[in-house]
Amino acid sequence: MADLSTDFVGIKSPNPFWLASAPPTDKEYNVRRAFEAGWGGVVWKTLGLDPHIVNVNGPRYGAVWGADRRLLGLNNIELITDRPLDVNLREIKQVKRDWRNRALVVSLMVPCDEESWKAILPLVEETEADGIELNFGCPHGMSERGMGSAVGQVPEYIEMVSRWCKANTRMPVIVKLTPNITDIRYPARAARAGGADAVSLINTVSSITSVDLDTFSPEPSIDGKGSHGGYCGPAVKPIALNMVAEIARDPETAGFPISGIGGITTWRDAAEFIALGAGSVQVCAAAMTYGFRVVEEMISGLSQWMDDKGHAGLDAIRGRAVPNVTDWQYLNLNYVAKARIDQDLCIHCGRCYAACEDTSHQAIAMKPGRVFEVKDDECVACNLCVNVCPVEGCISMEAMTPGTVDPRTGRVVEREYANWTTHPNNPAAPPRAAE
């Protein structure tokens, strides 16, 4: 079987699946159950020095559902742990003593001054935890106190605190980045410049998920009032994948270890993060939705896929997708594809026709008997029909070679520029003659 064991900045775990710092990792009871279920590691819910952290005694989560009530996203307004620091430290030490073969990283958030970091680091070090994660991402509650994303949005602060931590602990330092920023490359560069061992991302996206139209209060509502919170779950995965890729392909952070976070629900999600350069992956919403045993399917699915593909270990797939991520200007404009409808699979619902006729390129014709056919001369291969079709595999895109004849239509596939090497959008192309 494929080897799923992971060595992330010297932190070893039997598989790459870690629970992210969040309510599921708030106490010893939860973490033990997670390890018993098979999780390779956990990041303990964020600890701080303030003994007066008070969470709301009411709804802490808002939600976004799909049409089938499937949970697409969770918004939370919970703060860092409100349990006493000494209790957390004692439990971390006990769990690590009993589970030596699992990764146990501790998330930290303290005021942005060196003395505060000097105060908490030796306390965590004494637990024999494997590493620390600096929570520079939380977008609510703590950010208003000058912590969390208030630090993560300022690269100079990230570099400064990373330097303090590296100077005052032997443990690996992972910097957790906020997505609530214009360009994720700058905080990642700052973390590396400060000597951090890795970054993890993304933390939650600042959000309001809904408004109660009877009370006009944002959800979750606390006594008629609501607040922005942190959004996570499957809906944020595209944002996370893009940001992981941006760091992985940035020349200034290429090779910098990344722990991928954001909407990971299945083994396939995890494989995509790893293919974009992640050395480990962290999960929260999926565990909160389906329970800790969801990791069993993640482990078996990833292992089976790797066996089927002949990948002996995670190093065989890590970063494989990074060279294929490019800027728009470098895309091959000579590439041609056309939509194809499998009439045997078509259920004649007409969604492809309605979407294309009303909002796209009028490239699908409705023939008698509600038979839908693609008009090649109008199809620009936008893929909208594929995405709206309710039958998987019914509509596909067929790549075609410029200059050849489409056997279905007898038409020649044409493009203005026959050779990509001469296309003006190719930065390596020679300059065009004056017209």
C-alpha positions in Angstrom: 0.0 0.0 0.0 1.0 3.6 -0.6 3.0 5.2 2.3 1.0 8.1 3.7 3.5 8.9 6.5 4.5 12.6 6.7 7.5 14.5 7.9 6.5 18.2 8.0 9.3 20.4 9.1 10.5 17.6 11.3 7.1 16.8 12.7 6.2 13.2 11.9 2.7 11.7 11.6 1.4 8.4 10.1 -0.7 10.3 7.6 -1.0 13.9 6.4 -4.5 14.5 7.9 -4.4 16.9 10.9 -7.3 18.5 12.7 -7.0 22.3 12.5 -7.0 24.5 15.5 -10.8 24.9 16.2 -13.5 23.7 18.6 -12.7 20.0 17.7 -9.3 20.4 19.3 -10.3 22.3 22.4 -9.6 19.6 25.0 -8.0 16.3 25.9 -11.2 14.3 25.4 -11.7 15.5 21.8 -8.1 15.0 20.8 -7.9 11.5 22.2 -11.0 10.5 20.3 -9.5 12.1 17.2 -6.3 10.0 17.5 -8.3 6.9 18.2 -10.2 7.6 15.0 -7.0 7.7 13.0 -6.1 11.4 12.6 -2.4 11.8 12.0 -2.1 15.0 14.0 -3.9 17.9 15.6 -3.3 21.6 16.1 -4.6 22.3 19.6 -7.2 25.2 19.8 -5.5 28.5 20.2 -4.1 29.3 23.7 -3.4 32.8 25.0 -2.3 34.6 28.1 -5.5 36.5 28.8 -7.4 34.8 31.6 -10.6 36.7 30.8 -11.5 35.3 27.4 -15.3 34.9 27.4 -17.2 33.3 24.6 -20.9 34.0 23.8 -23.5 31.9 25.6 -25.6 31.5 22.5 -25.4 30.6 18.8 -21.8 30.6 17.7 -22.3 29.3 14.1 -24.0 30.5 11.0 -24.4 28.3 8.0 -24.8 28.2 4.2 -26.6 25.1 2.8 -27.0 23.7 -0.6 -30.4 22.8 -2.1 -30.2 19.3 -0.5 -29.4 20.8 2.9 -25.8 19.8 2.5 -23.6 22.1 4.6 -21.5 24.3 2.3 -20.0 26.7 4.7 -19.9 27.5 8.4 -19.4 31.0 9.9 -18.2 31.0 13.5 -17.9 33.8 16.1 -16.1 31.8 18.7 -12.9 33.2 20.2 -9.7 31.4 21.2 -10.0 28.9 24.1 -11.8 30.2 27.2 -10.4 27.3 29.3 -7.6 28.0 31.8 -4.1 28.0 30.3 -2.7 25.6 32.9 -5.5 23.1 32.2 -4.8 23.2 28.5 -1.0 22.8 29.1 -1.5 19.9 31.4 -3.8 18.1 29.0 -1.5 18.7 26.0 1.4 17.1 28.0 -0.7 14.1 28.9 -1.9 13.5 25.4 1.6 13.8 23.9 3.0 11.4 26.4 0.4 8.8 25.4 0.5 9.4 21.6 4.1 9.8 20.7 3.5 8.8 17.1 1.0 11.6 16.3 1.7 15.2 15.5 0.6 17.6 18.2 1.1 21.3 17.4 -0.1 24.1 19.7 -1.8 27.2 18.3 -0.9 30.5 20.0 -2.1 34.0 20.1 -0.8 36.7 22.5 -0.4 40.4 22.3 2.1 41.7 19.8 5.0 42.3 22.1 8.1 40.2 22.6 7.6 39.7 26.4 4.3 38.1 25.9 5.8 35.6 23.5 8.7 35.0 25.8 6.2 34.2 28.5 4.1 31.6 26.8 6.7 29.8 24.6 8.6 28.0 27.5 5.2 26.9 28.9 4.3 25.2 25.7 7.8 23.8 25.2 7.6 22.1 28.6 4.6 20.0 27.3 6.9 18.4 24.7 4.5 19.4 21.9 5.9 19.0 18.4 5.6 22.6 17.3 3.7 25.8 17.5 1.3 27.6 15.1 1.1 31.4 15.3 -2.5 32.3 14.8 -2.3 35.4 12.6 -5.6 34.7 10.9 -8.6 34.9 13.2 -10.8 37.7 11.7 -13.2 38.3 14.6 -13.1 39.2 18.3 -9.3 38.9 18.7 -8.4 41.1 15.7 -10.2 44.0 17.4 -7.8 43.5 20.2 -4.8 43.9 18.0 -4.2 40.1 17.5 -5.2 37.5 14.9 -5.7 38.9 11.5 -4.7 42.4 12.7 -1.2 41.0 12.8 -1.6 38.8 9.7 -2.5 41.7 7.5 0.8 43.5 8.3 3.8 41.6 6.8 6.2 43.6 9.0 4.5 42.3 12.1 4.6 38.7 10.8 8.3 38.9 10.2 8.9 40.5 13.6 6.9 38.0 15.7 8.3 35.1 13.7 11.8 36.3 14.6 10.9 36.6 18.3 9.5 33.0 18.4 12.5 31.5 16.5 14.8 33.2 19.0 13.0 31.9 22.0 12.0 28.3 21.3 13.5 25.1 19.9 10.1 24.1 18.4 9.3 24.4 14.7 7.3 27.6 14.1 4.4 27.5 11.7 2.7 30.8 10.7 -1.1 30.6 10.1 -2.0 33.2 7.4 -5.2 35.1 7.0 -7.0 35.1 3.6 -8.4 38.6 4.4 -5.6 40.3 2.5 -5.0 41.5 -1.1 -1.9 39.4 -1.9 -1.1 36.3 0.1 2.5 36.3 -1.2 3.6 39.2 1.0 2.7 37.7 4.4 4.3 34.3 3.3 7.5 36.1 2.3 7.5 37.9 5.6 7.1 34.6 7.5 10.1 33.1 5.7 12.1 36.3 6.2 11.4 36.1 9.9 12.8 32.5 10.0 9.5 30.7 10.4 9.7 27.0 9.4 6.4 26.9 7.5 3.1 28.6 6.8 -0.4 27.2 7.1 -3.4 28.5 5.2 -6.0 29.6 4.9 -7.6 30.7 8.2 -11.3 31.7 8.0 -12.7 34.3 5.6 -14.4 37.3 7.3 -18.1 37.0 6.6 -21.7 37.4 7.4 -23.6 34.4 6.2 -27.2 35.6 6.4 -29.7 38.1 7.8 -32.9 37.2 9.7 -35.5 39.1 7.7 -37.9 39.0 10.7 -35.5 40.5 13.3 -33.1 42.1 10.8 -30.2 40.7 12.7 -27.2 38.9 11.1 -26.9 35.2 11.9 -25.8 33.9 14.3 -27.8 36.3 16.4 -27.0 37.1 20.0 -29.9 38.9 21.7 -30.9 40.7 18.4 -27.3 41.6 17.3 -24.8 39.8 15.1 -21.2 40.2 14.1 -18.9 39.2 11.3 -17.3 35.9 11.8 -14.9 33.4 10.2 -16.2 31.4 7.2 -14.9 27.9 6.5 -16.1 24.7 4.8 -16.3 23.4 1.3 -17.2 26.9 -0.1 -13.8 28.3 0.8 -11.7 25.5 -0.9 -11.2 27.4 -4.2 -9.9 30.4 -2.3 -7.5 28.2 -0.3 -6.2 26.3 -3.3 -5.4 29.5 -5.2 -3.5 31.0 -2.2 -1.5 27.8 -1.6 -0.6 27.8 -5.3 0.4 31.4 -5.2 2.9 30.7 -2.4 4.2 27.5 -3.9 5.0 29.1 -7.3 6.3 32.4 -6.0 10.1 32.5 -6.5 10.6 34.1 -3.1 8.7 31.3 -1.3 9.2 28.3 -3.6 9.9 25.2 -1.5 8.7 26.9 1.7 6.7 24.2 3.6 2.9 24.7 3.5 0.2 23.1 5.6 -3.0 23.3 3.5 -6.3 24.3 5.1 -9.7 25.2 3.7 -12.7 23.1 2.8 -11.0 19.7 2.8 -13.8 17.2 3.0 -12.6 14.2 1.0 -9.4 12.5 0.1 -9.6 14.1 -3.3 -9.6 17.6 -1.8 -6.5 16.6 0.2 -4.7 15.3 -2.9 -5.4 18.6 -4.7 -3.8 20.6 -1.9 -0.8 18.2 -1.8 -0.4 18.4 -5.6 -0.2 22.2 -5.2 2.6 21.8 -2.7 1.1 21.2 0.7 3.1 19.0 3.0 0.2 18.3 5.4 -3.5 19.2 5.3 -5.7 20.4 8.1 -9.4 19.7 8.5 -12.1 21.4 10.6 -15.6 21.8 9.1 -15.7 18.2 7.7 -15.0 16.8 11.2 -17.6 19.1 12.7 -20.2 18.0 10.1 -19.5 14.2 10.0 -17.6 13.4 13.1 -14.0 12.3 13.6 -14.4 9.0 11.7 -14.6 10.9 8.4 -10.8 10.6 8.4 -11.1 6.8 7.7 -12.5 7.5 4.3 -9.9 10.2 3.7 -7.1 7.7 4.5 -8.5 4.8 2.6 -9.5 6.9 -0.4 -6.1 8.6 -0.7 -4.3 5.3 -0.3 -6.4 3.5 -2.9 -6.0 6.3 -5.4 -2.2 6.4 -4.9 -2.0 2.6 -5.3 -4.1 2.7 -8.5 -1.8 5.4 -9.9 1.4 3.8 -8.8 2.5 6.5 -6.4 4.5 4.9 -3.6 4.4 7.9 -1.3 3.2 11.5 -0.9 6.5 12.9 -2.3 5.5 11.4 -5.7 2.5 13.8 -6.0 3.6 16.8 -3.8 3.9 19.9 -5.9 3.1 18.1 -9.2 0.5 20.6 -10.2 2.5 23.7 -9.4 4.3 24.0 -12.8 0.9 23.9 -14.5 -0.4 27.0 -12.7 0.4 30.0 -14.8 -0.8 33.6 -15.4 -3.6 34.1 -17.9 -1.3 35.8 -20.4 0.6 32.6 -20.9 -2.4 30.4 -21.7 -2.4 28.9 -25.2 -4.9 30.8 -27.2 -4.6 28.3 -30.1 -6.2 25.6 -28.0 -9.6 24.6 -29.4 -12.3 22.6 -27.8 -16.0 22.0 -28.5 -18.8 20.8 -26.3 -20.2 17.3 -26.9 -23.6 16.0 -25.7 -23.9 12.3 -25.1 -27.4 11.6 -26.3 -27.6 8.3 -24.5 -27.1 10.0 -21.1 -29.1 13.2 -21.8 -32.4 13.4 -19.9 -33.7 16.3 -22.1 -34.1 18.7 -19.2 -32.9 21.6 -21.3 -30.8 23.3 -18.7 -27.8 23.4 -21.0 -30.0 25.0 -23.7 -31.5 27.6 -21.4 -28.1 28.6 -19.9 -26.4 28.9 -23.3 -29.3 30.6 -25.1 -30.0 33.2 -22.4 -26.5 33.9 -20.9 -23.8 32.5 -23.1 -23.2 32.1 -26.9 -26.4 30.6 -28.3 -24.4 27.5 -29.2 -26.9 24.8 -28.4 -29.9 24.0 -30.7 -33.1 22.4 -29.5 -34.3 20.0 -32.2 -37.8 18.4 -32.4 -38.3 15.9 -29.5 -36.2 18.1 -27.2 -33.0 16.8 -28.7 -30.1 19.2 -27.9 -27.1 19.6 -30.2 -24.1 21.8 -30.1 -23.5 24.4 -32.9 -19.8 24.2 -33.4 -19.5 27.5 -35.2 -20.9 29.3 -32.1 -19.4 27.2 -29.3 -16.4 28.8 -27.6 -16.0 26.0 -25.1 -16.9 28.1 -22.1 -17.9 25.0 -20.2 -21.1 26.5 -18.8 -23.2 23.7 -20.2 -21.0 21.1 -18.5 -21.4 22.9 -15.2 -25.2 23.3 -15.3 -25.9 19.8 -16.6 -27.4 17.6 -13.8 -26.0 14.4 -15.3 -22.3 13.8 -14.7 -20.5 13.0 -17.9 -23.3 13.8 -20.2 -21.6 16.9 -21.6 -17.9 17.0 -22.1 -15.3 19.1 -23.9 -13.4 17.6 -26.8 -10.0 19.1 -27.6 -9.4 19.7 -31.3 -6.3 20.4 -33.3 -6.1 23.7 -35.2 -6.1 23.1 -39.0 -7.8 19.8 -38.8 -11.3 18.9 -40.0 -14.0 18.2 -37.4 -15.4 14.8 -38.6 -18.8 15.6 -37.2 -19.2 18.8 -39.1 -16.7 18.7 -41.9 -15.5 22.2 -40.8 -11.9 23.2 -40.5 -10.8 24.2 -37.0 -9.3 27.7 -37.5 -7.4 30.2 -35.4 -5.8 33.5 -36.4 -2.4 32.4 -35.2 -1.4 28.9 -36.4 1.6 28.6 -34.0 1.6 29.5 -30.3 5.3 30.4 -30.5 4.3 33.3 -32.7 1.2 34.4 -30.8 1.5 37.9 -29.4 0.2 36.8 -26.0 3.2 34.5 -25.7 5.9 36.6 -24.0 8.6 34.7 -25.9 7.0 35.5 -29.3 8.9 37.7 -31.7 7.4 41.2 -32.3 4.8 41.3 -35.0 5.5 43.2 -38.2 3.9 46.7 -38.4 0.5 46.5 -40.0 
